[in-house]
Amino acid sequence: MMQLLWALDHSLQVLSKRMMKELRITGPQRLVLKIVRENPRISAGGLAQYLHIDPSTLTGILQRLERRRLLRRLVDPDDGRRAQFEVTAKGAEHAAVRTGTVEQAVLRTLQGLTPDTIQGARTFLAAMIAEMEREGRGRDASPALERR
């Protein structure tokens, strides 16, 4: 199982690098654009929660997308300290690309599987994520920490 998980991680990185070369956007950057497009004015914290990543990891992705004018930073009207994001027209073009992407590979794979197999994979991946998050916090993490 570990070999397959490492192979999947490696394959995602290889395809993401190819996407950067051919489409001028990485897999994670494209995912951020798609999520922001579907959730206009989402905050950086909300986006990090949605992606299950640390906000500091997301910062670099957001900065690169902003520099390329694919994403626009806005001030939250309710809290001037909080930034919100929206996709620019140029960013929407990048989010709309359908060929040569991670999502295309995932969709093609899913089309060849039964609903039961897909549900089993979803169950497994969700359980792995939960366990990795527990392990990342430390096995002896208090229940209060686990609720965060």
LUMLO-933934 format. One line per 2 residues: number of its first residue (from 1); their letters; for each residue x, y, z of N, C-alpha, C. Coordinates in Angstrom, 1 decimal. Last residue first. Layout:
NUM> A> X:Y:Z:X:Y:Z:X:Y:Z ~ ...
REM end
This chain:
148> RR> -10.0:20.7:16.9:-9.6:21.9:16.2:-9.7:21.7:14.7 ~ -10.3:18.3:18.2:-11.5:19.0:17.7:-11.2:20.2:16.9
146> EL> -7.8:17.5:19.1:-8.4:16.8:18.0:-9.6:17.5:17.4 ~ -7.5:19.1:21.4:-6.7:19.4:20.2:-7.3:18.7:19.0
144> AP> -9.2:17.7:23.1:-9.5:19.1:22.8:-8.7:19.6:21.5 ~ -8.1:15.2:23.4:-9.3:15.3:22.6:-9.6:16.8:22.2
142> SA> -4.5:15.6:23.0:-5.7:15.5:23.8:-6.9:15.7:22.9 ~ -2.2:13.3:21.4:-2.9:14.6:21.4:-4.2:14.5:22.2
140> DR> -0.6:11.2:21.2:-1.1:11.5:22.5:-1.9:12.8:22.6 ~ 0.3:11.1:18.6:-0.7:10.1:19.0:-1.3:10.5:20.3
138> GR> 0.4:14.1:16.8:1.0:13.3:17.8:-0.1:12.4:18.4 ~ -0.5:15.4:14.6:-0.7:16.1:15.8:0.0:15.4:17.0
136> GE> 0.1:13.4:12.7:0.8:14.7:12.6:0.7:15.5:13.9 ~ -1.8:11.5:13.4:-0.3:11.2:13.6:0.5:12.5:13.5
134> RE> -4.1:12.8:12.6:-3.9:12.4:14.0:-2.4:12.2:14.3 ~ -3.6:13.0:9.9:-3.8:14.2:10.7:-3.6:13.9:12.1
132> ME> -3.5:10.2:9.2:-2.3:11.1:9.0:-2.4:12.4:9.8 ~ -6.2:9.6:9.8:-5.1:9.0:10.5:-3.8:9.8:10.4
130> AI> -7.6:11.1:7.9:-7.8:11.3:9.3:-6.7:10.7:10.2 ~ -6.5:10.1:5.5:-6.3:11.5:5.8:-6.5:11.7:7.3
128> MA> -7.4:7.4:5.7:-6.0:7.7:5.7:-5.7:9.1:6.1 ~ -10.2:7.8:5.5:-9.6:7.2:6.7:-8.1:7.5:6.8
126> AL> -10.3:8.9:2.9:-10.8:9.7:4.1:-10.2:9.2:5.4 ~ -9.4:6.7:1.4:-8.7:7.9:1.5:-9.1:8.8:2.6
124> FT> -11.5:4.8:2.0:-10.1:4.5:2.4:-9.3:5.8:2.5 ~ -13.7:6.1:0.9:-13.7:5.7:2.4:-12.3:5.5:2.8
122> RA> -13.0:6.3:-1.7:-13.2:7.5:-1.0:-13.1:7.2:0.5 ~ -12.8:3.5:-2.4:-11.6:4.4:-2.5:-11.8:5.7:-1.6
120> GQ> -15.5:2.8:-2.1:-14.5:2.2:-1.2:-13.2:3.0:-1.2 ~ -16.6:4.4:-4.1:-17.0:4.7:-2.7:-16.0:4.0:-1.7
118> IT> -15.5:3.1:-6.3:-15.2:4.6:-6.0:-15.5:4.9:-4.6 ~ -16.6:0.6:-6.1:-15.2:0.8:-6.0:-14.8:2.2:-5.7
116> DP> -19.3:1.3:-6.4:-18.9:0.7:-5.2:-17.4:0.8:-5.0 ~ -19.4:2.3:-9.1:-19.7:3.2:-7.9:-19.2:2.6:-6.6
114> TL> -16.5:1.1:-10.9:-17.9:1.0:-10.5:-18.1:1.9:-9.3 ~ -14.4:2.8:-13.3:-14.6:2.1:-12.0:-16.1:2.1:-11.7
112> GQ> -13.8:4.4:-15.4:-13.6:3.0:-15.6:-13.9:2.2:-14.3 ~ -14.2:7.0:-14.6:-15.1:6.5:-15.6:-15.0:4.9:-15.7
110> LT> -11.9:7.4:-13.0:-13.2:7.2:-12.3:-14.2:6.6:-13.3 ~ -10.0:7.9:-14.9:-9.9:6.8:-14.1:-11.2:6.4:-13.5
108> RL> -10.9:10.3:-16.0:-10.8:9.1:-16.9:-10.7:7.8:-16.0 ~ -10.7:11.9:-13.7:-12.0:11.7:-14.4:-12.0:10.4:-15.2
106> VA> -7.9:12.0:-13.3:-8.8:11.4:-12.3:-10.2:11.1:-12.9 ~ -7.1:13.2:-15.7:-6.6:11.9:-15.4:-7.5:11.2:-14.4
104> QE> -8.3:15.7:-15.3:-8.7:14.9:-16.5:-8.3:13.4:-16.3 ~ -7.1:16.7:-13.1:-8.5:16.3:-13.0:-8.9:15.5:-14.2
102> VT> -4.5:17.2:-14.0:-4.7:16.1:-13.0:-6.2:15.7:-13.0 ~ -4.5:17.8:-17.6:-4.6:18.2:-16.2:-4.8:16.9:-15.3
100> GT> -4.7:17.6:-20.3:-3.4:17.6:-19.7:-3.4:18.0:-18.3 ~ -7.6:19.7:-20.9:-6.7:18.6:-21.3:-5.4:18.8:-20.6
98> RV> -9.1:21.9:-20.0:-9.6:20.5:-19.6:-8.6:19.5:-20.0 ~ -9.2:25.1:-18.6:-8.5:24.2:-19.4:-8.9:22.8:-19.0
96> AA> -10.4:26.8:-16.7:-11.3:26.1:-17.7:-10.6:25.1:-18.5 ~ -8.4:28.0:-15.3:-9.2:27.1:-14.6:-10.1:26.3:-15.5
94> HE> -7.4:29.8:-17.2:-6.6:28.7:-16.7:-7.4:27.6:-16.0 ~ -9.7:31.5:-17.4:-9.2:30.8:-18.6:-8.3:29.6:-18.2
92> AG> -9.7:32.6:-14.8:-10.8:31.7:-15.2:-10.4:30.9:-16.5 ~ -7.5:34.2:-14.9:-7.4:33.0:-14.1:-8.5:32.1:-14.5
90> KA> -8.4:36.2:-16.6:-7.3:35.4:-17.1:-7.2:34.1:-16.2 ~ -10.4:37.2:-15.0:-10.8:36.6:-16.3:-9.6:35.7:-16.8
88> TV> -9.6:36.2:-11.6:-9.7:37.2:-12.7:-10.1:36.5:-13.9 ~ -11.2:35.1:-8.7:-10.5:34.7:-9.9:-10.7:35.8:-10.9
86> EF> -10.8:36.4:-5.4:-11.6:36.1:-6.6:-10.7:35.9:-7.8 ~ -10.5:36.4:-1.9:-10.0:36.2:-3.2:-11.1:36.0:-4.2
84> QA> -9.8:38.4:1.0:-10.7:37.5:0.3:-10.1:37.5:-1.1 ~ -8.2:39.1:4.1:-8.2:39.1:2.6:-9.2:38.1:2.1
82> RR> -8.7:40.9:7.0:-8.8:39.7:6.3:-8.9:39.9:4.8 ~ -8.8:43.4:8.1:-7.6:42.7:8.3:-7.6:41.4:7.5
80> GD> -11.4:44.4:7.8:-10.3:44.9:7.0:-9.0:44.2:7.1 ~ -14.2:42.8:7.8:-13.0:42.8:8.6:-11.8:43.2:7.7
78> DP> -16.2:43.2:6.0:-16.6:43.1:7.5:-15.4:43.1:8.4 ~ -15.0:43.3:3.5:-15.7:44.5:4.0:-16.1:44.4:5.5
76> DV> -11.8:42.2:3.0:-13.1:41.8:3.5:-13.8:43.0:4.0 ~ -10.2:43.2:0.1:-10.3:43.4:1.5:-11.7:43.0:1.9
74> LR> -8.9:40.9:-2.3:-9.8:41.9:-1.9:-9.8:42.1:-0.4 ~ -6.8:39.8:-4.9:-7.0:39.9:-3.4:-7.9:41.1:-3.2
72> RL> -7.2:37.8:-7.7:-7.3:39.1:-7.1:-7.6:39.1:-5.6 ~ -5.4:35.7:-9.9:-6.3:35.8:-8.7:-6.2:37.2:-8.2
70> LR> -3.8:36.1:-11.9:-4.8:35.0:-12.1:-5.8:35.1:-11.0 ~ -1.5:37.6:-12.0:-2.9:38.3:-12.2:-3.9:37.2:-12.6
68> RR> 0.8:36.7:-11.1:0.5:36.4:-12.5:-0.9:37.0:-12.9 ~ 0.6:37.4:-8.4:1.7:38.0:-9.3:1.4:37.8:-10.7
66> EL> -1.5:35.6:-7.6:-1.7:37.1:-7.6:-0.7:37.8:-8.5 ~ -0.2:33.2:-7.8:-1.4:33.4:-8.6:-1.7:34.9:-8.7
64> RQ> 1.9:33.6:-5.9:2.2:33.3:-7.3:1.0:33.6:-8.2 ~ 0.3:33.9:-3.6:1.2:35.0:-4.0:1.5:34.8:-5.5
62> LI> -1.0:31.4:-3.3:-1.8:32.6:-3.5:-0.9:33.7:-4.1 ~ 1.3:29.8:-2.9:0.4:29.5:-4.1:-0.4:30.8:-4.4
60> GT> 2.2:30.8:-0.5:3.1:30.9:-1.7:2.3:30.7:-3.0 ~ 0.0:30.2:1.3:0.5:31.6:1.0:1.3:31.7:-0.3
58> LT> -0.3:27.5:1.8:-1.2:28.2:0.8:-0.7:29.6:0.4 ~ 1.4:27.1:3.8:1.6:26.4:2.6:0.8:27.1:1.5
56> SP> 0.2:28.6:5.8:1.5:29.0:5.4:1.9:28.3:4.0 ~ -2.2:27.2:6.4:-2.3:28.5:5.7:-0.9:28.9:5.1
54> DI> -2.0:23.7:5.6:-1.6:24.8:6.5:-1.7:26.1:5.8 ~ -4.9:22.1:4.2:-3.5:22.4:4.3:-3.3:23.6:5.2
52> HL> -7.5:21.4:3.4:-6.9:20.7:4.4:-5.4:20.9:4.4 ~ -9.0:23.0:1.6:-7.9:22.2:1.1:-7.2:21.2:2.1
50> YQ> -10.6:24.3:3.4:-11.2:23.6:2.4:-10.2:22.6:1.8 ~ -8.6:25.7:4.9:-9.5:24.7:5.6:-10.1:23.8:4.5
48> AL> -7.7:27.4:3.0:-6.8:26.5:3.6:-7.6:25.3:4.3 ~ -10.0:28.9:2.5:-9.4:28.1:1.4:-8.5:27.1:2.0
46> GG> -10.3:30.2:4.9:-11.4:29.3:4.5:-10.9:28.4:3.4 ~ -8.0:31.7:5.0:-8.2:30.7:6.0:-9.3:29.7:5.6
44> AS> -8.4:33.4:2.8:-7.3:32.5:2.7:-7.5:31.4:3.8 ~ -12.0:33.4:1.9:-10.8:33.9:2.6:-9.7:32.9:2.5
42> IR> -13.8:33.9:-1.1:-13.3:33.0:0.0:-12.1:33.6:0.6 ~ -14.8:35.3:-3.2:-14.6:36.0:-2.0:-14.3:35.1:-0.8
40> PN> -16.5:32.5:-4.7:-15.9:33.8:-4.8:-15.9:34.5:-3.4 ~ -16.2:29.5:-5.2:-16.5:30.2:-3.9:-15.9:31.6:-3.9
38> ER> -15.4:28.8:-7.7:-16.7:28.2:-7.2:-17.1:28.9:-5.9 ~ -13.0:30.1:-7.8:-14.0:30.4:-8.9:-15.4:29.9:-8.4
36> VI> -11.6:28.8:-5.8:-12.0:30.2:-5.6:-13.1:30.6:-6.6 ~ -11.4:26.3:-7.0:-12.1:26.4:-5.7:-12.5:27.9:-5.5
34> KL> -9.8:26.9:-9.2:-11.1:26.3:-9.4:-12.0:26.4:-8.1 ~ -7.5:27.9:-8.1:-8.3:28.7:-9.0:-9.7:28.2:-9.1
32> VL> -6.6:25.6:-6.7:-7.0:26.8:-5.9:-7.8:27.7:-6.8 ~ -6.0:24.0:-8.9:-7.1:23.6:-7.9:-7.5:24.8:-7.1
30> RQ> -3.9:25.4:-10.0:-5.2:25.2:-10.7:-6.3:24.8:-9.8 ~ -2.0:25.0:-8.0:-2.5:26.4:-8.4:-3.8:26.3:-9.1
28> PG> -1.7:22.2:-8.0:-2.2:22.9:-6.8:-2.7:24.3:-7.1 ~ -0.7:21.9:-10.7:-1.9:21.2:-10.3:-2.5:21.9:-9.1
26> TI> 0.5:25.0:-12.1:0.7:23.7:-11.5:-0.7:23.1:-11.1 ~ 0.7:26.5:-15.4:0.1:26.5:-14.1:0.3:25.1:-13.5
24> RL> 1.4:26.4:-18.0:1.9:27.5:-17.2:1.1:27.6:-15.9 ~ 1.0:24.2:-19.6:-0.2:25.1:-19.4:0.2:26.3:-18.5
22> EK> 3.6:23.0:-19.8:2.7:23.1:-21.0:1.6:24.1:-20.8 ~ 4.9:23.3:-17.3:5.6:23.5:-18.6:4.7:23.8:-19.7
20> MM> 2.9:22.7:-15.5:3.5:24.0:-15.5:4.2:24.3:-16.8 ~ 2.3:20.1:-16.3:1.2:21.2:-16.4:1.9:22.5:-16.4
18> RK> 4.6:18.9:-15.4:4.3:19.0:-16.9:3.3:20.0:-17.2 ~ 4.3:19.2:-12.7:5.4:19.9:-13.3:5.2:20.0:-14.8
16> SL> 2.0:17.6:-12.4:1.9:19.0:-12.0:3.1:19.8:-12.7 ~ 3.0:15.1:-13.0:2.0:15.7:-13.9:1.9:17.2:-13.6
14> VQ> 4.8:14.8:-10.9:5.3:14.8:-12.3:4.3:15.4:-13.2 ~ 3.1:14.8:-8.7:4.1:15.9:-8.8:4.7:15.9:-10.2
12> LS> 1.5:12.6:-9.2:0.9:13.9:-9.1:1.9:15.0:-9.3 ~ 3.5:10.6:-9.1:2.8:10.8:-10.3:2.1:12.2:-10.3
10> HD> 4.2:10.7:-6.3:5.2:11.0:-7.4:4.5:11.4:-8.7 ~ 1.8:9.9:-5.2:2.3:11.3:-4.8:3.3:11.7:-5.9
8> LA> 1.6:7.3:-6.2:0.6:8.3:-6.5:1.1:9.7:-6.3 ~ 3.8:6.2:-5.1:3.8:6.3:-6.5:2.7:7.3:-6.9
6> WL> 3.1:6.3:-2.4:4.3:7.0:-2.8:4.3:7.2:-4.3 ~ 0.9:4.5:-2.5:0.7:5.9:-2.1:1.9:6.8:-2.5
4> LQ> 2.2:2.1:-3.4:1.2:2.8:-4.2:0.9:4.2:-3.8 ~ 3.8:1.6:-1.2:4.4:1.8:-2.5:3.4:2.5:-3.4
2> MM> 1.9:1.2:0.8:2.8:2.4:0.9:3.5:2.7:-0.5 ~ 0.8:-1.2:0.0:0.0:0.0:0.0:0.9:1.3:0.0
REM end
